[in-house]
């Protein structure tokens, strides 16, 4: 590295250059003296012949290749010196940039693994999710039957797997632990392209009905429960009271984006002969496939839609198979990002706006300094600095600011990222992949550089342009007209950007308000919930029911509990077992017609409606007689279900049958209608509900949610209630203990998350815009002191002057409002998917935001205006 | 004093290479020699001599050593590198062709362009 070498020898090279030129001058002088010229005159002639030694040196330095680096170092040293001399400016500028760069980098760190970074699998672009297409294009779970058909018929995929969640309980020396896991086909890991670190992958020969019990462990589970024992492979562990052989351990690097919390995997072992009434037909499996090399997504789509449209006899489909509507093929990355993408892009957009505002503010600061520096710059130009050189110096200074801001910004980003992860709503994919990695670091560095160039260029052009010599002769204050225009323009931009951000925040705020005003259909306060499970061999359906009955009795005996019940499906809990939605077959009395409708199935114990506070609309609720094989098994339906399926009729007494078609069981009867309940989210109206008594359902649900109505603080009763349940059987795991209010908040967490960020960004934008207005106006008042003095000397009142300055400031704000209004109208379209009950052009939001911004602008204007109004003409005029 | 001409663009490097080709020489001597050889017709701007020397050194056409002059002073002596010699040959040949062509054009008689 020759130039580097020379750079290091810089001092020596400089010395030699000096020596070389001196030798030249002395020789020339000596020669001239020899020809009889007087010594002084000779020295003068020699100097003139050579030219200015400094200029010659400059040119020589230019001729060497290291020039740019030397200049940069020199420029940086100079810039650092200048910064040290005005620490106030430096601190404000660096902090502003650090916040902007840090916030942007933090958001990028969260968005990058979801939207941009490839998933951590080999050829991740070939991994696809395959769904049934539901009505209105919804993505619907697949059945095992569909899996069998696609594996046999499709040529686009080299491997397909189906899987579902499980929550097995692992027995051990201490108390049993309930784990998150997945039941998968043997092809699951190879489809993702990962292989176990220990042992071997699942064997397809084992993936059959009544096959051997084998499990795969995650690295974390292996370390936590088995002390990272390498001999674990082939040994047996007790999972849900079954002995299972450990097939292998996944590597620590395995990131399972399809079920991030899964720690254990077992085989589905469904029946490949597809018995007609088997679970093989249930639509409760997700499907992932790996495309063959060279096969594109479009090709796979058209192949699968062809298969969906042409059933063949070998794969006879059951009635109601949703393959009729075709299949959806989407990349795994697109699929996991789908739900959160609009929110993430909106947040990314918002933070970029904040960064822009921060840049505009710093640009403004630099412009103000540029105006004050004209004298200095004129001096530098006079001493031989070219315009480019001055430009470069100024950009070097802004780059130094940006790099300092960037370094500090990385610290901000680190904290911001942690806050984001802590705040992040449930369902944000790839949470573990959010970190400051190389890509994020490069991003931060990149935007710092861009910011440095962006904030430096306008002030540099401003300051280096024009007639610098004039600057030397004149006082900088009088020269400032042009800068004021640029600065005012920037303030207008700033106000406009702030308005866009704040309108976004305002719309989201109103959405969340509206949303939380939606009645969930039951009383959420003073309600404690927890998931209770029976596991193991000692429980069959009968004693599982007994356990829940006894547990309920014990809970009802806890002081402070006023009512309690169990339900298989808890509203707003986001628990899902994959068994929520059932086909309900109805025989209408009026026309005798059979109707099939989908509904959420709630298996509940008597007392559930009373505990939840769900109102009875017609008929009756469950009571203590609705147990076991009573001759009439009662069903209670939600209001929407009743209205949809029995329009204009009395649903009471109508025949209904749940849980799949062509069953042989007798009809059940609707005995009551209750109010609708929000199941998944306040924003969604999936309210077709069907309630059955837990011990009259087809099987005993092993996982039920307890709901307990309490007096006073619900959360405080949790330990006592758990003790009461464990007094029946101390080995049963209890998980997800939460108050209903907490669940309600969590169910709206994504909107709230976006809202929180928008609020934070909106406040930052407001403050920065206010500082911008204040700064410019304040500078303008200082520059116009003389004019203001003249005006008041000529009879302007304080009121006139106040109005003059306020008017100037508010004009900037007003122009900003107009531009920002347009921007906000365009920008709020990006938020549409996150709004609820409020239009993207909500008048009240716009009016509120503009009023708030106007108020803050007025306050920012007032201080400089007040100062102007108090100008004493006799003092300002004398000062000139 | 006779009229002096500015050096045509790009010829300074060529002239320097030619002077240095005669043997190691320092900057002042190069200036003197250019002045003498061109019989004071060509104005060699001394201010651009040194940047040119440094540029040629940077391009490895020249190399330099510090040596004593006859008067016992230390000076920076430039000499031609093999690469410099090659460059001198091609550029000199190029210059030759150019001047011949220009000369031919200038010698054309009026109206002899047909």
Interface residues (C-beta under 8 A of the other chain):
Chain A: X16 X17 X19 X20 X21 X23 X24 X27 X28 X31 X49 X50 X51 X52 X55 X56 X59 X60 X62 X63 X64 X65
Chain B: X26 X27 X28 X31 X32 X45 X46 X47 X48 X50 X51 X52 X54 X55 X58 X66 X73 X74 X75 X76
